[in-house]
Amino acid sequence: MTRFAAPIAEQVWDMKYRLKEADGTPVDRSVEDSWRRIARALAAVETDAAVWEDRFYAALEDFRFLPAGRITAGAGTGRRVTLFNCFVMGTVPDNMGGIFDMLKEAALTMQQGGGIGYDFSTIRPKGAAVSGVAADASGPLSFMDVWDAMCRTIMSAGSRRGAMMATMRCDHPDIEDFIGAKSDPARLRMFNMSVLVTDAFMEAVKADGSWDLLFDGKVYHTLKARDLWNRIMQATYDYAEPGVIFIDRINKANNLAYCETIAATNPCGEQPLPPYGACLLGSVNLARLVTDPFTDAARLDPEALDDLVRTAIRMMDNTVDASKFPLEAQAREAEAKRRIGLGVTGLADALLMLGLRYGSDEAAAQTEAWMKAIARAAYLASVDLAKEKGAFPLFDRDAYLASGTMQAMDEDVRAAVAEHGIRNALLTSVAPTGTISLYAGNVSSGIEPVFAYEYTRKVLQKDGSRTEEKVIDYAVQMWRDVKGDAPLPDYFVNAQTLAPLEHVKMQAAAQKWVDSSISKTINCPEDISFEAFKDVYMEAYETGCKGCTTYRPNDVTGSVLSVSEAKAAATPGERLRSARKAVGLTLDELKVKTGLSKSYLSEMENGAKEIQRKHAVGFGPVLGVEPSWLLFGKENAPETLATTDAAPLQPHGDVVYMQDPLDRPQTLEGNTYKLKWPDSEHAIYLTINDIVVGGRRRPFEVFINSKNMEHFAWTVALTRMISAVFRRGGDVSFVVEELKAVFDPRGGAWIKGKYIPSILAAIGGVIETHLISIGFIEGEGAGLKTDPTAKVVGLEAGGRGKACPSCGQYTMQMIEGCMTCTSCGHSKCG
């Protein structure tokens, strides 16, 4: 009999956590083998290893305790891997050498797949004087661009996906640029961004007072605090970033405030960490601890919870010793403080099993009671470990007990810590558990409400075909097992139907007994007013939350249309509208891209004008949909569709040509540019020839030459590839941004007072200069950020939003602050 509650659980185990040989041959024959592997590895440091191995196995059995993915996949494999999920890197020095030392450390950490956080407040603002070089500083955002390019390069080299968090203090002179950075959808794509908001700033906002922006004691600008707050809120309302971190609250509550200052978090925000801090995560599955679900006798077994938490704490403490680290500084930090983060998953499902509506006062009270029970058990377990193995090295009894968190702790816990010390400086944190929750049978994730009670998932089979299967929430399946076909009661609510302030209520209830922080997304309806949206953040501050992250679906953050809703669009006009919104285009922007008037496009969408074949063919590359889908819908679409009276498109699955390439005239006008790269003895020469089409000059081909034979192969390849792109026609200015984003891990160079991350980026800059000179683009940075026809090979329904980079399905949803694929479990946050 299988241990898995659903087929998706077994698929996730096989894909993510099952130990296999390099050729794919399974080493773990069953999930029991995986549990035994983990238990044995974490018990190896014990003097009575066999006894603890069995206890650890019992905790893992039936998915009751869920170590984070790194532990589940890496423990006991014999591979040199880190079992820690994410890190906050060292303090960034305000000098060029130190900045690039930090960049190197980030690259080494991300090569091992760790997510990283950085505070960029330590870098002097843009325009500040730089002594000794007669130049002005470029500011922290320019260096964030370098970090962003590095992350993309690490990922493109085949490493695990990376995620980064960038923070900046609310009083830094460049904070306004930081707030607005994500208004450019192509910039800083590898970063989550959050503003470090102080108590003084929040009081100034409430009092409508003034606010100084300063660096190193110098005031650069003064503005109204409420104006700056509104800018943060407007950016978050429009682009879902930046988030807000209440940094003073975090530092006041921190058990280690006497020996560290926190200024950054890991990418999802649940672990505020000091320089070189690392997060070690695990979750208690509350849904598995409920007895007699959906009956009057339903309860979460308190004895089982206490026992499970105590065992989990010991397992996680042992993980500190079992893990490897990318950097020695990270290992020293972990050993000195032995920080761990035990959280929960399945909270919403457990509440449902007790008949409680997520977001209600009763559910909040029950959540607070459970989290307090977990905190008590965790701290007392760590005290017991201190008796046995010793307190963490930096333990200072009086200073530790004076922290905000410990002052709120029960007196018996404080007394135990005072007498015996404590093994782990911090113990609790609620992390995103999306993939782990699927592995556990699709229980609700973290402390989030159920996202969807049932959905259809497409599964890629070994023969390349795809099958569809239903994925059902764990509590819903249990309801059906107990109640049969009885309809779900009214207290079965989901993330979309909850009021935003109900989300805040649940986060605040849990935060009271979590010594680190919580990863939680507050879902807001698209039509929420700006004033009501701001109230969400103020309520989070007033009720004791340590941060706040919201998601309001719109044309920028993501379409409100689900895949099923897009498929259901009944008319060509409705399909056109859904596809346009899914890619974030306004009618004015679609007008520019198609040459059709706004009124004509509007009439098409409303059904007053017919969408003809030629229109559909033109819309296809712009909107990333099939012309046949626009005209006929998914069910009625023909296998082929003619673009002209003589040239049919190939059937689905064959090569789709974007458009006919431009013919080359006998003679062309062009320019030749000389590029001198500091590390190369010989210059590179770029010749760019142009063609005139419709009275407009545009690039047609490029030739790249150098006497340096080390460059020969790649310059020939680049010549051919760029020329092929130029000759296909259309707006090819995206080539500039793609080249400029290439990061060389060996280091870039300063050219004319500007840092260029690679020789390819320098070539991109030369091409950009040429495009500006011929009037093809208006100025620096004005070209397209991505290929407008990159989605042309999408073969299913339009209006789908973003495709999953792992499986290609259009099922990306915002869950726990991370864009997560409901088809394969891929998450930006790992």
Secondary structure, 3 states (H helix, E strand, C coil): CCCCCCHHHHHHHHHHHCCECCCCCECCCCHHHHHHHHHHHHHCCCCCHHHHHHHHHHHHHHHCEEECHHHHHHCCCCCCCCCCCEEECCCCCCCHHHHHHHHHHHHHHHHCCCEEEEECCCCCCCCCEECCCCEECCCHHHHHHHHHHHHHHHHHCCCCCCCEEEEEECCCCCHHHHHHHHHCCCCCCCEEEEEEECHHHHHHHHHCCEEEEEECCEEEEEEEHHHHHHHHHHHHHHHCCCEEEEHHHHHHHCCCCCCCCCCEECCCCCCEECCCCEECEEEEEHHHHEECCCCCCCEECHHHHHHHHHHHHHHHHHHHHHCCCCCHHHHHHHHHHCCCEEEEECHHHHHHHCCCCCCCHHHHHHHHHHHHHHHHHHHHHHHHHHHHHCCCCCCCHHHHHCCHHHHCCCHHHHHHHHHHCCCCCCCECECCCHHHHHHCCCCCCCCCCCCCCEEEEEEECCCCCEEEEEEECHHHHHHHHHHCCCCCCCCCCCCCCCCHHHHHHHHHHHHCCCCCCECCCEECCCCCCHHHHHHHHHHHHHCCCCEECEECCECCCECCCCHHHHHCCCCHHHHHHHHHHHCCCCHHHHHHHHCCCHHHHHHHHHCCCCCCHHHHHHHHHHHCCCHHHHHHHHHHCCCCCECCCCCECCCCCCCCCCCCCCCCCCCCEEEEEEECCCCCCCCEEEEEEEEEECCEEEEEEEEEEECCHHHHHHHHHHHHHHHHHHHCCCCCCHHHHHHHCCCCCCCCEEECCEEECCHHHHHHHHHHHHHHHCCCCCCCCCCCCCCCCCCCCCCCCCCCCCCCCCCCCCCEEEECCEEEECCCCCECCC
